[in-house]
Amino acid sequence: VRAIRKIVFGYFLVFFSGCVTDKNIQKLKYWEDPTIIGENKEDGHATLLPFDNLEQALSLDRSSSSHLLSLNGSWKFKWVPRPSDRPRRFYETKHSVSDWDDISVPSSWELEGYGQPIYTNVKHPFPDPSPPIPPRDNNPVGSYRRGFIIPDTWKNGQIILHFDGVRSAFFVWINGKSVGYSQGSMTSAEFNITSFLEPGENSVSVQVFRWSDASFIEDQDFWRLSGIYRDVYLMHVPEAHVRHFKVTSGLTDDHQHGTLSLKTHLKNYISSLKDVVLEVSLYDREKKRIAVIDSEELELGPGVERVLKHSIRINDVKQWSAEVPDLYTLVISLNDLTNNRTEYISCRTGFRTVELKDGQMLVNGKPVILKGVNRHEHDPVTGRTVSEELMIKDIELMKRFNINAVRTSHYPNHPRWYELCDQYGLYVIDETNLESHAFWSRFTLDPEWEKAFLDRAQRMVLRDVNHPSIIVWSLGNEAGYGPNHDVMAAWIREYDSSRLIHYEGKEPGYGPLPNHFDIIANMYPSVELMKELHDENPDRPVILCEYSHAMGNSNGNIFKYWDAIYQYPRLQGAFIWDWVDQGLWREDQNGKYFVYGGDFGEELHDGNFCINGVVSPDRRPHPALYEIKFHLQNIKVHWTRDDPNSYVLENRYFFQNLDHIKGHGELLENGNIIERFPVETSGTGPDSRREISLPGLISGRKMNPEKEYAINFFFTLKERTSWAEKGHLIASEQIMVQPLRGPSINRVEVSELPELSLREEGNTLLVNASGKEFKFDLISGELSGIMIDNDPYLITPLAYNIWRAPTDNDEGGSSDQNDDLDKRSFANRWLQADYNDLTRSIRSVNTIVLNE
């Protein structure tokens, strides 16, 4: 027996070895190999752009910089349905592309008429997914090419080709020469193209693959769109350059004074020594310099990058918060003494702290409450390509509806979004571009994917680290849980300890157990489970990353969550799923309307499950958003009912008083205004309550006992803000002082009631009393008729019904009747129980006359 076992073992060993050898023989393409995530890409860095002088740097107006050349606009374009059909040598300068189509960049090619937009939630948008290899016969490829001329002022220094976002994987050529490769579609990709350039006209060629191995970890719930969908530009940097910088602006001494810590990466791109002078200054909103780090002269060796650290204390700084987003401007200047040229790099910064203390998340020492939404980048016409105007519109709407936080579900957004959040005031959970919903923990448990996981976290953090609006880093969404997530978290903690880490996924997925890392963020728990998570985990806050799924007729029970959040100290908020309906405009003979999954003839899709926002695709608020606004408002009026003229005004802001608010009220009688009055708000400090008195409004008035009386309170902006006009309604409240009386109930003894008269006529029992007649069917046992003073009130039996039309949320969100989501949906379980087809059965019919 032992000999046989040895032989069998030896056979399996040889067979297994043969399998590995076969795999190595068939070398994977770049876009099929998860270990290849880029080639010749520049290291990640903070969003930056060189300026030539201080005035430009203080304005941060990118259009004023002579170091930026946009490549947005018209490109030559060719689309093919599979990689084997792609043009092979189109990037060569002798290859003519004059007969190719023109396409606008940035854009998604499916919305420009090439291929199909596909919306799916969990399942992949192609059949039979087999990681890491994407489909080989169903993988459209888009080839782009355009020319450009380098400005004369760029003769010295380095020239960087910058892509803000390309989906899913792409190669780059300059003047026919291979430059590099990139995947990771939601963060910037840069290539140093200096050595590839020629005098005069140059060409840039890009070949984009719709699917790649990265598609298996970019399985988000959204439209699957492709191409160069964010900005493309050339950036010129001097020979001695501030390649990266990290600023941490904190608070000290009971949050009264500021601490600024700065790490700068100075790069010498040439092969000779550079003498440079570094100076760092901080300016306030009025462009007054309030702090300076002493200038420092130093040497940069040939091809060397030096990292310098500085710190400084600034007294009496203004804090940054979503409520009062005070910003300063940091300016870094690097003077190259060898050519006397100075580079200016700048960014806005805000002084604030984020910490986990006693189980609460504290911002500037306060246990803020995140009143959040999840937001996909979505335009109903251009899809993933979102303009600055639409970003601002989103922020203005959020602020007007009392939303103070946004989760960038489920990927880093366009860099401009974070600058606007800094400026207008929104708390941000910045989320890594990582989701493997269909395969859950498979990739985080596989060491082969560790490099891709870590790179996505690093590039997000390095790009966005200087934004005060970001208070939490997220490791992604619905990608299970495993060692690769721990590697991501460990790097983030080492690099940036000034923020918390969020990740909801766990293994096994969902369920009542809390997730890992700093925040308990369970999705869609009941209110009861949310409270249990609070009570059973005293060391961490509970902030739901998704709840109140806003699909169709929804959000009706949101008040239950907010009643609990304001009651329990470590329940610190929640993020509605989600902000905007992901519908796409279509205009045809039927008119102009929004379409969703399945409307492009695609076989794999998830129907209208992308229509689950609180605003429509064109940003019209849904009715539910007004309900949400009420429960998120930061001003509340309470009435103890002890005194009809005495109320309590509660300020739920954490950092501002109510001096910017104008209050007024009105007394209503049966819905008609009978008196108006002012409400004093000044002097109501942050997170405080104070009594407000309405002398004689109620007690000095004789109220009709047959009428309803209510008081409406309104709180509006005294002055215009960056996000709303003067008079915008911030909060409102209605208190019912005297409800309308209901019908009176006469309570009498049974012996005092008129005697009943009963008689049978065939199969009908007739019951009479005081001019009222009731008919009962003795066969069915039903009340079949009512007559009062010879007038019919009921002529047919009452029907038993517990069925109602299912809402979108009831349906479960899948277009596939065999999908597990559909099988588990409320509507499917109701149908299985025959709620829509009740059958009434009769056991017996008896008549009993009671004396009492």
HUMO-V125524 format. One record per residue. PSI is psi in degrees with one decimal (NA if undefined). Layout:
PSI, PSI
This chain:
-42.4, -39.0, -42.0, -41.8, -39.8, -40.5, -45.4, -43.8, -43.6, -36.6, -45.0, -34.5, -45.5, -42.3, -44.0, -43.0, -38.6, -38.6, -43.3, -42.1, -41.0, -40.4, -40.7, -31.5, -42.0, 87.4, 134.2, 147.8, 163.0, -45.2, 6.8, -3.2, 111.5, -12.8, -11.6, 104.6, -1.6, 160.2, 125.9, 23.5, 146.2, 154.1, 151.5, 153.9, 169.9, 152.6, 123.3, 163.5, 129.9, 143.1, 161.7, -16.9, 170.0, -41.1, -44.9, -42.4, -38.4, -31.0, -27.5, 28.1, 106.8, -30.9, -18.0, -9.6, 132.0, 4.6, 12.9, 131.3, 109.9, 138.1, 11.6, 153.3, -148.0, 128.9, 152.7, 144.2, 139.9, 130.9, 136.5, 154.2, -12.5, 155.6, -33.8, -18.4, -4.1, 147.4, 133.2, -33.7, 28.7, -20.8, -13.3, 140.2, -27.2, -9.5, 121.6, 135.0, 22.0, -26.0, 3.2, 164.5, 163.1, 138.3, 145.5, 135.5, 128.8, 151.3, 168.8, 125.4, -25.7, -29.5, 1.2, 8.9, 13.6, 110.8, -170.6, 131.4, 141.2, 127.0, 121.6, 157.5, -74.5, -50.8, 154.2, 152.4, 14.9, 149.7, 155.4, 57.3, 136.1, 82.3, 147.3, 7.2, 120.0, 167.6, 137.9, -23.0, 0.8, 64.1, 83.2, 146.8, 131.3, 128.4, 128.9, 148.7, 142.9, 165.3, 164.9, 159.2, 129.7, 131.4, 148.0, -28.8, -3.4, 21.1, -34.3, 152.5, -167.9, 150.6, 122.9, 128.9, 121.7, 126.8, 122.8, -25.0, 125.0, 134.3, 125.9, -40.5, 150.2, 154.3, 153.9, 138.1, 144.4, 124.5, 40.0, -2.1, 138.1, 128.5, -47.6, -171.3, 150.2, 147.6, 170.4, 81.5, -7.6, 6.5, 165.7, 147.0, 129.6, 148.4, 133.2, 111.5, 13.6, -46.9, -10.1, -7.0, 155.4, 158.8, 144.0, -138.4, 134.1, 162.1, 144.0, 132.8, 138.2, 134.9, 119.8, 133.3, 129.2, -44.2, 147.0, 179.9, -28.1, -23.2, -27.1, -18.2, 17.4, 46.2, 55.2, 162.0, 81.8, 178.0, 132.1, 99.9, 158.9, 160.8, -170.3, 93.5, -7.6, -179.7, 148.7, 135.4, 164.3, 138.9, 126.5, 129.7, 147.4, 171.0, -35.1, 117.5, 141.9, 92.9, -33.7, 150.2, 149.7, 120.3, 131.2, 110.0, 102.0, -170.4, 151.8, 173.1, 62.2, 37.5, 23.2, -33.9, 160.6, 150.8, 127.6, 117.4, 132.6, 134.0, 119.7, 139.8, 109.2, 124.1, 129.6, 114.2, -8.9, 175.8, 13.7, 163.6, 145.8, 131.2, 126.0, 160.6, 124.4, 132.5, 140.9, 130.7, 152.2, 132.4, 146.6, -172.7, -27.7, 12.2, 29.1, 130.0, 121.8, -11.2, 149.7, 138.8, 125.1, 136.5, 147.4, 124.3, 134.3, 167.1, 140.3, 115.8, 165.2, 124.6, 15.5, 147.8, 121.1, 142.3, 123.4, 145.6, 135.6, 156.1, 152.4, 151.8, 136.7, 120.8, 146.9, 53.3, 159.6, 132.5, 151.3, 134.3, 167.4, -25.2, -43.6, 88.3, 67.4, 129.6, 151.0, 167.4, 122.9, 128.4, 124.0, 123.9, 136.6, 109.2, 119.2, 107.9, -18.8, -25.5, 5.1, 37.1, 138.4, 129.3, 134.2, 125.8, 136.8, 162.8, 157.7, 145.1, 154.7, 141.9, 115.9, 159.3, 151.7, 127.1, 159.3, 116.4, 127.2, 37.8, 4.9, 149.6, 121.8, 130.3, 119.1, 35.8, 1.9, 141.1, 71.9, 156.9, 124.7, 114.5, 83.7, 167.0, 153.2, 136.7, 120.6, 147.4, 113.1, 129.0, 133.9, -13.6, -46.8, 0.6, -118.0, -15.5, 112.2, 128.0, 162.2, -35.9, -40.5, -35.6, -47.1, -39.6, -41.8, -47.2, -43.7, -43.1, -44.2, -47.7, -39.8, -26.9, 23.6, 21.0, 130.2, 3.8, 150.1, 138.1, 127.4, 67.9, 127.0, 58.4, 158.6, 136.9, 179.6, 140.2, -31.3, -29.2, -41.7, -35.6, -39.4, -37.2, -39.0, -45.7, -46.6, -28.3, 84.6, 137.7, 139.8, 131.7, 111.1, 121.6, 133.6, 144.8, 80.9, 112.9, 127.8, 52.9, -46.3, -30.3, 0.7, -113.0, 2.6, -42.8, -31.5, -20.7, -6.0, 116.5, -23.9, -24.0, -0.3, -42.4, -43.7, -42.9, -51.1, -41.8, -38.4, -41.0, -43.3, -46.6, -34.1, -50.7, -44.2, -38.1, -40.7, 5.4, -22.6, 9.6, 118.4, -23.8, -26.8, 115.3, -11.1, 135.4, 138.3, 138.7, 7.4, -161.3, 134.3, 55.1, 33.0, -151.2, 140.6, -169.4, -34.4, -30.6, -38.5, -36.4, -43.7, -50.0, -40.3, -42.1, -43.4, -44.6, -38.4, -38.5, -38.1, 96.8, 5.8, 1.8, 165.7, 166.9, 133.1, 141.9, 122.7, -29.8, 148.4, 173.8, 118.3, 164.4, 154.5, -150.3, 174.7, -9.8, 148.5, 154.0, -174.2, 174.8, -154.1, -27.6, 133.9, 116.1, 25.0, 137.4, 137.7, 42.7, 158.7, 165.6, -38.4, -43.5, -38.1, -43.0, -40.3, -42.8, -38.2, -49.7, -31.4, -4.1, 77.3, -8.6, -1.2, 147.9, 156.3, 115.4, 106.2, 121.4, -20.7, 137.1, 172.1, 62.0, 115.3, 47.4, 124.6, -142.0, 100.6, -173.7, 13.6, -26.8, 19.7, -27.5, -31.5, -40.2, -42.6, -27.0, -41.1, -42.4, -39.1, -11.0, -34.2, 129.0, -27.1, 5.6, 105.8, 29.0, -176.7, 157.9, 116.8, 139.6, 118.7, -162.3, -55.0, 137.2, 129.5, 54.1, 152.9, 137.7, 139.0, 137.1, 120.5, -160.7, -16.5, -1.5, -158.7, 125.9, 169.6, 143.1, 164.2, -164.8, 133.8, -12.7, 2.3, 13.7, 7.9, 143.6, -42.6, 119.7, 170.2, 35.8, -134.2, 20.1, -10.9, -4.1, 75.4, 40.0, 172.5, -5.9, 153.9, 170.1, -30.0, 15.4, 28.0, 126.4, 137.2, 157.2, -36.0, -25.3, -29.0, -35.1, -41.8, -43.5, -41.6, -44.2, -17.2, -1.8, 150.7, 8.1, 130.9, 141.2, 130.9, 151.0, 123.6, -10.3, 4.1, -37.8, 122.1, -10.1, 4.4, 129.2, 167.2, 125.6, 121.8, 127.6, 111.4, 3.2, 151.3, -20.0, -2.1, 146.2, -172.6, 22.7, -21.2, 3.0, 138.1, 129.1, 143.3, 164.2, 173.7, 142.5, 131.1, 139.9, 115.0, 40.3, -3.9, 133.0, 124.3, -10.4, 143.3, 152.7, 152.3, 156.8, 120.6, 127.5, -22.1, 147.8, 2.2, 103.8, 168.1, 141.8, 50.5, 169.6, 150.2, 154.9, 143.0, 136.4, 138.9, 82.2, 122.7, 4.2, -42.8, -50.6, -25.4, 10.4, 136.8, 117.3, 138.9, 120.3, -13.3, 4.4, 162.7, 137.3, 133.5, 154.7, 127.3, 131.8, 139.4, 139.9, 120.2, 163.7, 133.5, -33.4, 162.9, 143.3, -178.7, -16.5, -2.6, 155.0, 162.3, 136.2, -0.8, 134.7, 116.9, -42.1, 156.7, 158.9, 144.6, 129.4, 124.4, 110.8, -40.7, 104.1, 157.2, 135.2, 139.2, 177.3, 138.6, 150.6, 120.1, 118.4, 112.4, 161.5, 148.8, -35.8, -19.9, -10.1, 152.6, 150.7, 140.6, 147.0, 122.7, 137.1, 152.3, 135.6, 98.1, -121.3, 20.1, 133.2, 123.5, 127.2, 122.2, 143.4, 122.9, 48.8, 10.1, 135.7, 131.9, 131.9, 129.9, 133.1, 117.0, -11.9, -48.8, -14.9, 20.0, 149.8, 113.4, -11.1, 150.0, 129.5, 132.5, 117.3, 45.1, 8.6, 131.3, 130.2, -25.2, 125.5, -11.7, 156.0, 150.5, 138.5, 138.7, 130.9, 127.0, 10.6, 143.7, 160.9, 126.9, 142.4, 173.0, -42.1, -37.3, -33.9, -22.3, -16.9, 9.6, 142.7, -8.1, 117.6, -19.6, 0.9, 143.1, -36.0, -42.8, -38.5, -32.6, -2.5, 157.3, -45.0, -41.3, -38.7, -34.7, -42.1, -40.7, -31.7, 3.2, 33.1, -27.0, -0.9, 61.3, 139.0, 125.0, 128.8, 146.8, 124.7, -46.6, 158.5, 119.4, 146.9, 123.6, 128.1, 121.2, 135.9, -30.7, NA
